[in-house]
Amino acid sequence: MQAVRAKKHLGQHFLHDKHIAERIVEGLPADAYQNDLIEIGPGTGVLTQFILQKKQSGFFGLDLDEESINYLKQTYPDRAESFIFCDFLKYPVETLVKAPFNIIGNFPYNISSQIMFKVLEHKNNVKYVVGMFQKEVARRIAEKPGSKEYGILSVLLQAWFDIDYLFTVQAGSFNPPPKVLSGVIRLKRNAVDKLDCDEKLFFQVVKTGFNQRRKTLRNALKPILKGPMEHALLDKRAEQLSVADFVVLTQEVLKNQTTGS
């Protein structure tokens, strides 16, 4: 069977280190394998082989590379229906899996942030995510307030998930080797059912605040304010605020938008 070729336009870097692959699969807690599981970008199946040792049903591998999907269907003929040629970002996963479900993968670096935004869309149904990212993106997602790496994804994901940076992966573990280091992180859905603020406005406040992150929030948030606003948090920069701070700030912005002050 001909090996799958890595395609630059899909951002593919195939993991070949089986020890690393096994560590990624072990990053999902045992109870996660009781739920449906989606692997994003299974590629040559280096993670898949270890997943299938734990998961006999309710597993689906989604890949935008038809060559990869055909290869996996030939490799696992008894599981051929588990491998789907599609774009995860566009696929209606709610028609495929039962909630709660989990996600795992060596994510294509060029769409890893978009994958996380789709996770947020399904935040009430996703229990765990274990994924490999470009290291700086993985660090950014797991970072705490006060750091230059802390950003939009940090706040939005940490609002609904507890995040652990698990380990770093060297470039030589891939074919072809990327020009950057990689990092594996785990997201676990936290106990927050609903934020104590308007969640749509929360997203807007976070994104607007970080769009001009060098400015204080007093200046960065001007595009969404309806009039003068006074609050101690406005004297800080977005990177200094915790999730709880952003919730309070969103409450104040809503008052401002409603009353103009």
C-alpha positions in Angstrom: 0.0 0.0 0.0 1.5 3.3 -1.1 2.3 5.7 1.7 0.4 9.0 2.0 2.2 12.0 0.8 2.3 15.1 3.0 0.7 18.0 1.2 2.0 21.5 1.8 -1.3 23.2 0.9 -3.1 21.3 3.7 -0.4 22.2 6.2 0.4 18.5 6.8 3.3 17.3 9.0 2.8 13.6 9.7 3.9 12.5 13.1 6.0 9.3 12.9 7.2 9.0 16.5 4.9 6.3 17.9 6.0 7.0 21.5 4.8 10.6 21.1 1.6 9.4 19.5 0.9 7.0 22.4 1.5 9.9 24.9 -1.1 12.0 23.0 -3.7 9.3 23.1 -3.0 8.7 26.8 -3.6 12.4 27.3 -7.3 11.7 27.1 -8.5 10.4 30.5 -9.8 6.8 30.5 -13.4 8.0 31.0 -13.2 10.0 27.8 -13.1 6.8 25.8 -16.6 6.0 27.0 -17.9 8.8 24.9 -17.9 9.4 21.1 -14.5 10.6 19.8 -13.5 12.6 16.7 -9.9 12.5 15.5 -9.2 15.6 13.3 -6.6 15.0 10.6 -5.7 11.3 11.2 -3.3 11.4 8.2 -1.3 8.2 8.2 -3.1 6.9 11.3 -0.2 7.1 13.8 -2.7 8.2 16.5 -5.5 6.1 15.2 -3.7 2.8 15.8 -3.5 3.6 19.5 -7.1 5.1 19.7 -8.5 1.9 18.2 -6.9 -0.2 20.9 -9.1 1.7 23.4 -12.2 2.6 21.3 -14.2 0.0 19.6 -17.2 2.1 18.6 -18.2 5.7 18.4 -14.9 6.7 16.8 -14.6 8.9 13.7 -11.6 10.2 11.8 -12.2 13.3 9.7 -9.7 14.5 7.1 -9.7 16.9 4.2 -7.1 14.7 2.5 -8.9 12.1 0.4 -5.6 10.1 0.0 -5.4 9.8 3.8 -9.0 8.7 4.1 -8.6 6.0 1.4 -5.4 4.8 3.0 -7.1 4.5 6.4 -10.1 2.7 4.9 -7.7 0.2 3.3 -5.7 -0.2 6.5 -8.8 -0.7 8.7 -11.3 -2.2 6.3 -13.6 -3.3 9.2 -13.7 0.3 10.3 -14.0 1.9 6.9 -17.2 3.8 7.7 -15.4 5.5 10.6 -13.2 7.5 8.2 -14.9 10.5 6.6 -13.5 12.7 3.8 -14.6 16.2 4.9 -13.6 19.6 6.3 -14.1 19.5 10.1 -14.6 23.2 10.1 -17.7 22.9 7.9 -18.9 19.4 8.9 -22.1 19.3 11.0 -20.5 17.1 13.7 -23.7 17.1 15.8 -25.2 14.8 13.1 -22.3 12.4 13.6 -21.7 12.0 17.3 -23.8 11.9 20.5 -23.1 14.4 23.3 -20.9 14.6 25.2 -18.1 13.9 22.7 -14.3 14.4 22.7 -11.8 15.6 20.2 -8.2 14.5 19.6 -5.7 15.2 16.8 -2.4 16.4 15.4 -4.1 19.5 14.2 -3.0 21.2 11.0 -1.2 24.3 12.2 -2.8 26.6 9.6 -6.3 26.0 10.9 -5.7 25.1 14.6 -7.1 28.4 15.9 -10.2 27.9 13.7 -10.6 24.4 15.2 -10.6 25.9 18.7 -13.3 28.4 17.7 -15.5 25.5 16.4 -14.9 23.8 19.8 -16.3 26.9 21.4 -19.4 26.7 19.2 -19.9 23.2 20.7 -18.6 24.0 24.2 -21.7 22.5 25.9 -21.2 19.2 24.2 -17.4 18.8 24.2 -15.9 17.3 27.3 -12.2 16.9 26.5 -9.9 18.0 23.7 -6.3 16.8 23.4 -4.4 18.3 20.5 -1.0 19.1 19.0 -0.4 22.7 18.0 2.4 24.9 17.0 4.1 25.4 20.4 3.5 29.1 20.6 -0.2 28.6 19.9 -0.4 25.8 22.5 1.3 28.1 25.1 -0.9 31.0 24.2 -4.1 28.9 24.8 -2.8 27.7 28.2 -1.3 31.0 29.3 -2.4 33.0 32.3 -3.1 36.7 32.6 -0.2 39.1 32.6 1.7 37.5 29.8 2.3 38.8 26.3 1.2 35.4 25.0 -2.1 35.7 26.8 -4.8 36.6 24.2 -8.2 36.2 22.7 -8.2 32.4 22.6 -6.7 32.2 26.1 -9.7 34.1 27.6 -12.4 32.5 25.5 -11.3 28.9 26.0 -10.4 29.4 29.6 -13.9 30.7 30.3 -15.3 27.2 29.7 -12.3 24.9 29.9 -9.5 24.0 32.3 -6.3 23.8 30.2 -3.1 21.9 30.8 0.1 22.2 28.7 1.2 18.5 28.6 4.5 18.4 26.7 6.6 19.8 23.9 7.4 17.8 20.7 10.6 18.3 18.6 10.5 18.9 14.9 12.3 15.6 14.1 9.2 13.7 15.2 7.4 14.7 12.0 7.7 14.1 8.3 8.4 16.6 6.9 9.8 18.3 10.0 8.1 21.7 10.6 10.3 24.8 11.2 8.8 25.2 14.7 8.4 23.2 17.9 5.0 21.7 18.7 3.1 21.5 21.9 0.3 19.2 23.2 -2.4 20.6 25.4 -5.5 19.2 27.1 -8.8 21.0 27.5 -11.4 19.8 30.1 -14.8 21.3 30.2 -15.2 23.1 33.5 -18.3 23.5 35.6 -19.4 26.9 34.2 -22.9 26.4 32.7 -23.3 30.1 31.7 -21.2 33.2 32.1 -22.7 35.9 34.4 -23.0 38.2 31.5 -24.2 38.5 27.9 -22.0 35.8 26.2 -22.2 37.3 22.7 -21.1 40.7 24.1 -18.3 38.9 26.2 -16.8 37.6 22.9 -17.0 41.1 21.4 -15.4 42.8 24.5 -12.5 40.3 24.5 -11.8 40.5 20.8 -12.1 44.3 20.8 -9.9 44.6 23.9 -7.1 42.6 22.3 -7.3 44.1 18.9 -5.3 47.0 20.2 -3.6 45.2 23.1 -1.0 47.9 23.7 -3.7 50.4 24.5 -5.5 50.6 27.8 -9.1 49.2 27.6 -10.4 52.7 28.0 -9.1 53.4 24.5 -9.3 50.0 23.0 -13.0 49.6 23.7 -14.1 53.0 22.3 -15.5 51.4 19.1 -18.2 49.6 21.1 -19.0 52.2 23.8 -22.0 54.5 23.5 -20.6 57.2 25.7 -18.2 58.0 28.6 -17.6 55.1 30.9 -15.7 54.9 34.2 -14.4 51.7 35.8 -11.0 50.7 37.3 -10.6 47.9 34.8 -10.5 50.4 31.9 -7.1 51.6 33.1 -5.6 48.2 32.4 -4.6 46.4 29.2 -6.5 43.4 28.0 -3.7 41.0 28.8 -3.9 41.9 32.5 -7.5 40.8 32.9 -8.7 37.4 34.0 -11.8 35.7 32.7 -13.7 36.9 35.8 -12.5 40.5 35.1 -13.8 40.3 31.5 -17.1 39.1 32.8 -17.4 42.2 35.1 -16.2 44.5 32.2 -18.8 43.0 29.9 -21.5 43.8 32.5 -20.3 47.4 32.6 -20.1 47.7 28.8 -23.7 46.5 28.6 -24.8 49.2 31.0 -22.9 51.7 28.9 -24.5 50.5 25.7 -28.0 50.6 27.3 -27.7 54.0 29.1 -24.8 55.7 27.3 -22.8 56.2 30.4 
